[in-house]
Amino acid sequence: MERRSSGPALNPIRLPLLARAIVSGGAFDKPGHILYQAPMRPFSAFLPCAALWFSFGSLLAAESPATFKAGEFTFTRPPGWQSVETTSMMRKAQLKITDADKKESAEVVFFHFGEGGGGGIQANIDRWLAQFQEPKEKIHSKVEEVTVGQRMVTYVQADGTYLSGMPGGSKTALPNTMLLGAILHSDQGNVFIRFTGPVRLAQASQADFRKMVEGALRDAKHPSKA
C-alpha cells in the first residue's frame, strides 16, 4: 500500500533553492516558491551581526604580540613595528616598519635553523653582502662584533642596489636600500636577523633595531660558547 503524506511534497529539484533561500534570508508564500525580494527575516538580520563579530575577532587575532621567540631568544617588538605573517617556512618571525608618511616600508626577518644549522657566521655575512648588485667595496659594508653581558652578536651593514628574491629565483633590484644584519651567537643555533628597507628609513630605525637585539641578549639565561 502506498503511504501518502498529509503535507505538500517538496520537489527535489527545488531543494538547493530552498537551502539557498534560508542562507540568503529569502521567504516563502507558496510551497516550493521563493520570494527573493521578501522583507528581511530574522536569520538575514543575524548575518550582518555575525560578519561584524568575525571581523572584530580577526582584528584581535591580527594584533601584533609585544614579544616573540626565535631560537633561545625572546625579542621585544619596538613601538610602531608591526608583526606580520611570515612568507616562508624558514622564517621564525617577520616585522614590518612603515615611515610616518606611510610611503616607505622595510621588513625585518628572523631565521633560526637549530644547532649547527644555517651555515657559519662568515658564510652568512658573505651571502648577505652578495645580495647587492654592486661589488663589496662600493656598498659601504661594515662588520662589527659586540659583546652584551656574556653574549655576542655580529652586526652587518651595507647599502646599495639590493637584489630581492628567493635564492635561485628571479630578483627585483631595489636601489637605495640598506641592509642591517645581526647574528646572535648561540650554542642552540645562531639566530640571523635581516633588516632591509630604504636607506633613510633604515637609518632612522637602527637604534631601535640594536635595542631589540641587545635586549634579547641581556635576557638570555646562559652564556654561549659559540
C-alpha positions as CSV (number, residue, x, y, z in Angstrom):
1,M,0.0,0.0,0.0
2,E,1.3,3.4,-0.9
3,R,1.8,5.8,2.0
4,R,0.8,9.4,1.4
5,S,2.0,12.5,3.3
6,S,-0.6,14.9,4.6
7,G,1.7,17.9,3.8
8,P,2.8,19.3,0.4
9,A,5.6,17.4,-1.2
10,L,8.9,19.2,-1.9
11,N,10.2,19.0,-5.4
12,P,13.8,17.5,-5.2
13,I,14.9,19.9,-7.9
14,R,14.0,22.9,-5.7
15,L,15.9,21.6,-2.6
16,P,19.1,23.5,-3.5
17,L,16.9,26.7,-3.9
18,L,15.4,26.1,-0.5
19,A,18.8,25.9,1.2
20,R,20.0,29.0,-0.7
21,A,16.9,30.9,0.4
22,I,17.4,30.0,4.1
23,V,21.0,31.3,4.0
24,S,20.2,34.4,2.0
25,G,17.2,35.4,4.0
26,G,14.6,34.6,1.4
27,A,10.9,33.8,2.3
28,F,8.1,31.6,1.0
29,D,4.5,32.4,0.2
30,K,3.6,29.2,-1.6
31,P,5.0,25.7,-1.3
32,G,8.1,25.4,-3.5
33,H,8.3,29.1,-4.4
34,I,10.9,31.6,-3.1
35,L,10.5,35.3,-2.9
36,Y,14.0,36.8,-3.0
37,Q,12.6,40.3,-2.6
38,A,10.7,39.5,0.6
39,P,11.2,41.7,3.7
40,M,14.2,40.9,5.8
41,R,13.8,37.8,8.0
42,P,15.4,37.2,11.4
43,F,18.1,35.0,10.0
44,S,19.1,37.5,7.4
45,A,19.2,40.2,10.1
46,F,21.7,37.9,12.0
47,L,24.1,37.7,9.1
48,P,25.5,41.3,9.3
49,C,25.9,40.9,13.1
50,A,27.8,37.7,12.5
51,A,30.0,39.4,9.9
52,L,30.8,42.2,12.3
53,W,31.7,39.7,15.1
54,F,34.0,37.7,12.9
55,S,35.7,40.9,11.6
56,F,36.2,42.0,15.1
57,G,37.7,38.7,16.0
58,S,40.1,38.9,13.0
59,L,41.3,42.3,14.1
60,L,42.1,41.0,17.6
61,A,43.9,38.0,16.1
62,A,46.0,40.2,13.9
63,E,47.1,42.4,16.8
64,S,50.9,42.3,17.0
65,P,52.3,40.5,20.0
66,A,54.6,42.5,22.3
67,T,57.2,39.7,22.4
68,F,58.1,36.7,20.3
69,K,60.8,34.0,20.2
70,A,63.4,32.9,17.7
71,G,65.7,30.2,18.9
72,E,66.5,30.6,22.6
73,F,66.0,34.4,22.4
74,T,62.9,36.4,23.3
75,F,62.6,39.7,21.4
76,T,60.5,42.7,22.3
77,R,58.9,44.3,19.3
78,P,59.8,48.1,19.1
79,P,56.9,50.5,19.2
80,G,55.4,51.1,15.8
81,W,56.8,48.0,14.3
82,Q,54.1,45.6,13.1
83,S,54.2,41.8,13.4
84,V,53.1,40.2,10.1
85,E,52.6,36.7,8.9
86,T,55.8,35.0,7.7
87,T,56.1,34.5,4.0
88,S,58.3,31.4,4.2
89,M,58.6,28.3,6.4
90,M,62.2,29.2,7.0
91,R,61.3,32.4,8.8
92,K,60.6,32.3,12.5
93,A,59.2,35.8,12.7
94,Q,58.7,38.8,10.5
95,L,58.1,42.5,11.2
96,K,57.1,45.4,9.0
97,I,58.1,49.1,9.6
98,T,56.4,52.0,7.9
99,D,57.6,55.6,7.8
100,A,55.4,58.4,9.2
101,D,54.0,59.3,5.7
102,K,53.1,55.6,5.0
103,K,55.1,55.9,1.8
104,E,58.1,53.7,2.5
105,S,58.3,50.4,4.4
106,A,61.0,47.9,5.5
107,E,61.0,44.3,6.7
108,V,62.8,42.5,9.5
109,V,63.1,38.8,9.2
110,F,64.3,36.3,11.9
111,F,65.8,32.9,11.0
112,H,66.8,30.0,13.2
113,F,67.8,26.6,11.8
114,G,68.7,24.8,15.0
115,E,72.1,23.7,16.4
116,G,74.7,23.7,13.7
117,G,72.2,24.9,11.1
118,G,72.3,27.8,8.8
119,G,76.0,27.9,8.0
120,G,78.8,29.7,9.6
121,I,78.9,33.4,10.6
122,Q,81.3,34.5,7.8
123,A,79.4,32.5,5.2
124,N,76.2,34.3,6.1
125,I,77.9,37.7,6.1
126,D,79.3,37.0,2.6
127,R,75.9,35.8,1.4
128,W,74.2,39.0,2.7
129,L,76.8,41.3,1.0
130,A,76.5,39.3,-2.2
131,Q,72.8,40.2,-2.4
132,F,73.7,43.7,-3.6
133,Q,74.2,44.4,-7.3
134,E,77.4,46.5,-6.7
135,P,80.7,44.9,-5.7
136,K,81.6,44.7,-2.0
137,E,83.9,47.7,-2.0
138,K,81.0,50.0,-3.2
139,I,78.3,49.1,-0.7
140,H,79.8,50.7,2.4
141,S,79.9,47.4,4.1
142,K,80.6,47.2,7.8
143,V,81.0,44.2,10.2
144,E,81.2,44.7,13.9
145,E,81.3,42.2,16.8
146,V,79.7,43.4,20.0
147,T,79.6,41.7,23.4
148,V,76.5,42.2,25.5
149,G,76.9,40.8,29.0
150,Q,78.3,37.4,28.4
151,R,76.7,37.1,24.9
152,M,78.0,38.1,21.5
153,V,76.3,39.5,18.3
154,T,77.8,40.2,14.9
155,Y,76.4,43.3,13.2
156,V,76.5,43.7,9.4
157,Q,75.6,46.9,7.5
158,A,75.6,47.7,3.7
159,D,73.7,49.8,1.3
160,G,73.2,50.0,-2.5
161,T,71.0,48.2,-5.0
162,Y,69.6,45.2,-3.2
163,L,68.5,42.2,-5.2
164,S,65.3,41.0,-3.6
165,G,64.1,37.5,-4.2
166,M,64.3,33.8,-3.2
167,P,67.6,32.0,-3.7
168,G,67.8,30.6,-7.2
169,G,64.7,32.6,-8.3
170,S,64.1,35.9,-10.1
171,K,65.4,39.0,-8.5
172,T,64.0,42.5,-8.1
173,A,66.5,45.4,-8.0
174,L,65.8,47.8,-5.2
175,P,68.1,50.9,-5.4
176,N,69.0,53.0,-2.3
177,T,68.3,50.1,0.0
178,M,70.1,49.4,3.3
179,L,70.7,46.0,4.9
180,L,71.1,45.8,8.7
181,G,72.1,42.3,9.8
182,A,72.6,40.8,13.2
183,I,73.8,37.3,14.0
184,L,73.2,36.3,17.7
185,H,75.7,33.6,18.7
186,S,74.1,30.6,20.4
187,D,75.0,27.0,21.3
188,Q,71.4,26.2,20.4
189,G,71.9,27.5,16.9
190,N,72.6,31.1,15.8
191,V,69.7,33.5,15.2
192,F,70.0,35.5,12.0
193,I,68.1,38.8,11.7
194,R,68.0,40.7,8.4
195,F,66.5,44.2,8.1
196,T,66.1,45.5,4.5
197,G,64.5,48.8,3.5
198,P,65.1,52.3,2.1
199,V,68.3,53.9,3.4
200,R,66.6,56.8,5.2
201,L,64.1,54.5,7.0
202,A,66.8,52.0,7.9
203,Q,69.0,54.8,9.4
204,A,66.0,56.1,11.4
205,S,65.3,52.6,12.7
206,Q,68.8,51.5,13.5
207,A,68.8,52.5,17.2
208,D,65.5,50.5,17.8
209,F,67.0,47.6,15.8
210,R,70.0,47.4,18.1
211,K,68.0,47.9,21.2
212,M,65.7,45.0,20.3
213,V,68.7,42.7,19.6
214,E,70.7,43.6,22.7
215,G,67.7,43.4,24.9
216,A,67.2,39.8,23.8
217,L,70.9,39.1,24.5
218,R,70.7,40.6,28.0
219,D,67.6,38.5,28.8
220,A,69.2,35.2,27.6
221,K,69.7,32.8,30.5
222,H,73.0,31.2,29.8
223,P,76.3,32.4,28.3
224,S,77.1,31.0,24.8
225,K,80.3,29.2,23.9
226,A,79.8,29.9,20.2
